[in-house]
């Protein structure tokens, strides 16, 4: 087990996991889920370092290990607290009204920059399912926020 290899990996993925967990665990829960995921990665490093998508796998680990501690999600963090750009104030409440699967998929793809394949591994679904969740979520958000997708910016 290479401590240097793990340290570099953990430093590289920490913020990515943290942002990913925020949408389903809240700010405090995201910290717990990230810690659980990285603890698991350390314990199983010889296997984790060989994975094609270790972040997606660790996302599932963090979710499952914090499932019992789950509290109702009442909001999302301020964009500045997670190095996110400023967003439309109505976006966060609209995101919270989406079904959880759609909210998580659209957050990971558009809020965290994950690929559809990475999200598919993280959610243990097919890539086409991720595409469906993202498409439906964006459609719902456009309707709720009154955004016409054909408007040029």
Secondary structure as UniProt FT lines:
FT   HELIX           3..43
FT   HELIX           45..48
FT   TURN            49..50
FT   TURN            52..53
FT   HELIX           54..65
FT   HELIX           67..69
FT   HELIX           79..82
FT   HELIX           89..97
FT   HELIX           100..106
FT   HELIX           107..111
FT   HELIX           116..123
FT   HELIX           127..145
FT   TURN            149..150
//
